[in-house]
């Protein structure tokens, strides 16, 4: 394991400038901590769905468990920064790692839909805390000049750990308690590098959000793309393992299927993002939606005839999800002033979270009627096709921003609000801007969902509009 991490570190830093290499090497213990943690996260995430299916639970029960995990994650992104400010990073990390271990070990004691739903809610809350901590730590240690490259390296480590966790499914039987014990072992091991080295904790994290109605006014298409990514990702992550078992119950096969789902997204995310820098982002979003919808249609029409077809269709279904999210964020933030970009991106993460909550709940009911295979591809068809249709409509009624006003695409994962601070487009003083009483009035209104001019009139003294004036899509 340590050898693989060393190889990964060497590969990441091979073509980097000395400044970037120095930052990443200084963060080595933290990245090692993160790798162990996401391995455990990836293992139990897939293992939970497999175990529920092995125990004979229906698709709606699996959907409930997946939904409560997403709810816990959303709650965590909202309140974890407050804990960090009060207690400190290292203590909070240890606390959330302990919560995750407790939830994993408790799952090994008894299998029940509502018990596991509660435990996965706790796990989601803990995972949100860990992601927020790690990303805040990295952000504080990264100079503005190399943020984009450090974000890319962090994303590679993230995918690497998740992929290793999926690979463990091939050698661990989800029907046995050992899977939960191994998860607990990995998470406990993740704490050691952080505790045994001297590394300075960053300052407390404070992140504001746009009100959701304001974001939808800024860019309906960008928000829909982000929500579609959340829906698709949660549905496939929860039900692809179950689909795999209908083809072959061998755990090694299920691990291959999940790796195809995850790794395909890595391949397409950056090229499509760069394409959206060159052309109208709406066109790229429409193409992504259409390609996803066509994949669902193919799956419905010809079905799954063997492992090769399953691998191809699942890889195609998952390939465009990260691109939908990242390009949706980029398209929306094209209309947002730099100083307010992190707040807008944090709101988009909340929209993504809403998608992850409603996806498994709806899909669980649908799959009861249609069956696992047809139901998954019907879901992919409806979401992808709907995304393409809405994008086509929006492109006919509104203009987009000029090319010179577009920001540069950044490949990001929907993990925590802190990740958006890596974006080089966000100004350094994004979270420390002194907005005075007028700014506080606006933020209070935003938190309450009140954006009326009457309530927030004082905010006009800020001298900056919340969004730029070009017509949004």
Beta strands, then each sheet from edge to edge (+ up, - down):
end
